[in-house]
Structures are given as structure tokens and as C-alpha cells.
């Protein structure tokens, strides 16, 4: 078995489980098993057959994009983490410009 850590925003789709055990000899197979067990999760992870751009998957401390992606092999006891990218906000301005009345 392989474990997958589920981030807080996605736990609503895994019955509030923080860690889910799945089967699979590759990361792609493990994620397919995860989404077969929790079908509502699929739309949040995939765009068609590809992982969404903002979904990051780590095997240990390694981003799978720097390994063999979804084809990366897994051994029993491996641990994956799904980490959604966080975006938003804006840089702070030193001060807002003021308009002078003349």
C-alpha cells in the first residue's frame, strides 16, 4: 500500500481523511485508485487525463515533475503528498498615491 496525504481543502471529498491508503505501482496508478475510491475528488485534481497545473504531487520531498511524472514508480510504504498551489493577493504598496487639489 501507498499513502497519500490529502490537503485540508480537499478532505471534504475523502470523507475528511487526511491520509488515504491506495494501491498502485506508479504515481498515476495510485492517483487513479484514489479517485476511484473518492470520485468527487477527480475534478479537483485532473483536467481531462492530465493533472491540473496547480496540483503539485510530491514523493517524499521530490516534486514528481522532476522525476518521471505520473510514470514514477512506487514501492510499498511510499508516501505521496498532494499540495495545491496557492495564489492570490497582491504585493503591498509603500503608500497609495494622493491627488492634490489645486
C-alpha positions as a Markdown table, in Angstrom:
| # | Residue | x | y | z |
|---|---|---|---|---|
| 1 | Unk | 0.0 | 0.0 | 0.0 |
| 2 | Unk | 1.0 | 3.6 | -0.6 |
| 3 | Unk | -0.3 | 6.5 | 1.4 |
| 4 | Unk | -1.4 | 9.9 | 0.0 |
| 5 | Unk | -1.7 | 12.9 | 2.3 |
| 6 | Unk | -4.7 | 15.0 | 1.4 |
| 7 | Unk | -4.6 | 18.8 | 1.9 |
| 8 | Unk | -7.3 | 20.3 | 4.1 |
| 9 | Unk | -9.3 | 21.9 | 1.3 |
| 10 | Unk | -9.7 | 18.5 | -0.4 |
| 11 | Unk | -10.6 | 16.5 | 2.6 |
| 12 | Unk | -14.3 | 17.1 | 2.1 |
| 13 | Unk | -14.0 | 14.8 | -0.9 |
| 14 | Unk | -12.3 | 12.0 | 1.1 |
| 15 | Unk | -14.6 | 11.8 | 4.0 |
| 16 | Unk | -12.4 | 14.1 | 6.0 |
| 17 | Unk | -9.5 | 11.7 | 5.8 |
| 18 | Unk | -6.1 | 13.4 | 6.0 |
| 19 | Unk | -4.3 | 10.2 | 4.8 |
| 20 | Unk | -5.7 | 7.7 | 2.3 |
| 21 | Unk | -4.1 | 4.3 | 1.6 |
| 22 | Unk | -4.2 | 3.3 | -2.1 |
| 23 | Unk | -2.8 | 0.7 | -4.4 |
| 24 | Unk | -0.5 | 1.4 | -7.4 |
| 25 | Unk | 2.9 | 0.7 | -8.7 |
| 26 | Unk | 3.2 | 4.2 | -10.3 |
| 27 | Unk | 2.1 | 7.6 | -9.1 |
| 28 | Unk | -0.5 | 7.7 | -11.9 |
| 29 | Unk | -2.0 | 4.3 | -10.8 |
| 30 | Unk | -2.0 | 5.4 | -7.2 |
| 31 | Unk | -3.9 | 8.6 | -8.1 |
| 32 | Unk | -6.3 | 6.6 | -10.3 |
| 33 | Unk | -7.0 | 4.4 | -7.3 |
| 34 | Unk | -7.5 | 7.4 | -5.1 |
| 35 | Unk | -10.1 | 8.9 | -7.5 |
| 36 | Unk | -11.8 | 5.6 | -8.0 |
| 37 | Unk | -12.3 | 5.4 | -4.2 |
| 38 | Unk | -13.3 | 9.1 | -4.0 |
| 39 | Unk | -14.8 | 10.0 | -7.4 |
| 40 | Unk | -15.7 | 13.6 | -6.4 |
| 41 | Unk | -12.0 | 14.3 | -5.9 |
| 42 | Unk | -11.1 | 13.7 | -9.6 |
| 43 | Unk | -12.5 | 17.0 | -10.9 |
| 44 | Unk | -10.3 | 18.9 | -8.4 |
| 45 | Unk | -7.1 | 17.0 | -9.4 |
| 46 | Unk | -7.5 | 16.4 | -13.2 |
| 47 | Unk | -8.3 | 18.4 | -16.3 |
| 48 | Unk | -9.2 | 15.6 | -18.6 |
| 49 | Unk | -6.5 | 13.0 | -18.3 |
| 50 | Unk | -3.8 | 15.4 | -17.1 |
| 51 | Unk | -3.2 | 16.7 | -13.6 |
| 52 | Unk | -4.3 | 20.3 | -13.2 |
| 53 | Unk | -1.4 | 22.8 | -13.4 |
| 54 | Unk | -2.0 | 24.0 | -9.8 |
| 55 | Unk | -1.9 | 20.5 | -8.4 |
| 56 | Unk | 1.6 | 19.5 | -7.1 |
| 57 | Unk | 2.4 | 16.0 | -6.1 |
| 58 | Unk | 5.4 | 15.1 | -4.1 |
| 59 | Unk | 7.0 | 11.7 | -3.5 |
| 60 | Unk | 8.8 | 12.2 | -0.2 |
| 61 | Unk | 10.4 | 15.6 | -0.7 |
| 62 | Unk | 10.6 | 15.3 | -4.5 |
| 63 | Unk | 8.2 | 17.1 | -6.9 |
| 64 | Unk | 7.1 | 14.4 | -9.4 |
| 65 | Unk | 7.6 | 16.9 | -12.2 |
| 66 | Unk | 11.4 | 16.5 | -11.6 |
| 67 | Unk | 11.1 | 12.7 | -11.6 |
| 68 | Unk | 9.1 | 10.7 | -14.2 |
| 69 | Unk | 5.8 | 12.5 | -13.5 |
| 70 | Unk | 2.8 | 10.1 | -13.3 |
| 71 | Unk | 5.0 | 7.3 | -14.5 |
| 72 | Unk | 7.3 | 7.5 | -11.5 |
| 73 | Unk | 7.4 | 4.0 | -9.8 |
| 74 | Unk | 6.3 | 3.4 | -6.3 |
| 75 | Unk | 7.2 | 0.9 | -3.6 |
| 76 | Unk | 5.0 | -0.4 | -0.8 |
| 77 | Unk | 5.2 | 2.1 | 2.0 |
| 78 | Unk | 5.9 | 5.1 | -0.1 |
| 79 | Unk | 4.1 | 8.3 | 0.8 |
| 80 | Unk | 2.7 | 10.9 | -1.6 |
| 81 | Unk | 1.6 | 14.4 | -0.8 |
| 82 | Unk | -0.9 | 16.5 | -2.8 |
| 83 | Unk | -0.1 | 20.2 | -2.4 |
| 84 | Unk | -2.3 | 22.7 | -4.3 |
| 85 | Unk | -0.6 | 25.8 | -5.4 |
| 86 | Unk | -1.7 | 28.9 | -3.5 |
| 87 | Unk | -2.3 | 32.1 | -5.5 |
| 88 | Unk | -3.8 | 35.4 | -4.9 |
| 89 | Unk | -3.2 | 38.6 | -3.0 |
| 90 | Unk | -1.2 | 41.4 | -4.3 |
| 91 | Unk | 2.1 | 43.0 | -3.3 |
| 92 | Unk | 2.0 | 45.7 | -0.7 |
| 93 | Unk | 2.4 | 49.2 | -1.9 |
| 94 | Unk | 4.7 | 51.6 | 0.0 |
| 95 | Unk | 2.0 | 54.2 | 0.0 |
| 96 | Unk | -1.0 | 55.0 | -2.1 |
| 97 | Unk | -0.6 | 58.0 | -4.4 |
| 98 | Unk | -2.6 | 61.0 | -3.3 |
| 99 | Unk | -4.3 | 63.5 | -5.5 |
| 100 | Unk | -3.7 | 67.2 | -4.8 |
| 101 | Unk | -6.5 | 69.6 | -5.4 |
| 102 | Unk | -5.3 | 72.9 | -6.8 |
